[in-house]
Amino acid sequence: MIPTGPWPFILLGIVDRMILVHLFGSRYVSTDEAVQWHAAMDYSKGLFHGPFFYGQNYGPMLEALITAPFFRLGVPMYVLLPPSVHCWRCSPTGASRCGSNTKAN
């Protein structure tokens, strides 16, 4: 029996994202991810700075907050941050946040 509905496409999308994170995300770092890496290291040490400390024009870095406890437990950052960032940006909340900094003409 061939599966029907959206599930094959959802599964294909998840597998595609896992391959993308494995082949690209864990090897290359953007400037935004480097700042999130620094914030996650600070958060794991208990250093919570005020808004705009890292140069962003929004509140705390949620990706860094998600990653910090695992970094504190000893998981390497290059393993933690790419999937965390990617999952957050693919979520409806993260996708809406990505476009919130653009100005309408």
Number of C-alpha atoms within 10 A of each C-alpha: 3 4 7 8 7 8 10 12 11 11 11 11 12 13 12 12 17 16 12 15 20 14 11 12 21 16 11 11 15 9 8 9 17 12 17 21 22 14 25 28 20 16 21 19 13 11 11 13 12 9 13 12 12 16 8 12 10 12 11 17 17 16 24 25 18 17 26 24 16 15 21 16 9 8 13 11 18 15 16 19 25 24 20 17 20 17 16 17 16 12 11 9 10 17 12 12 13 10 9 10 10 7 6 4 3
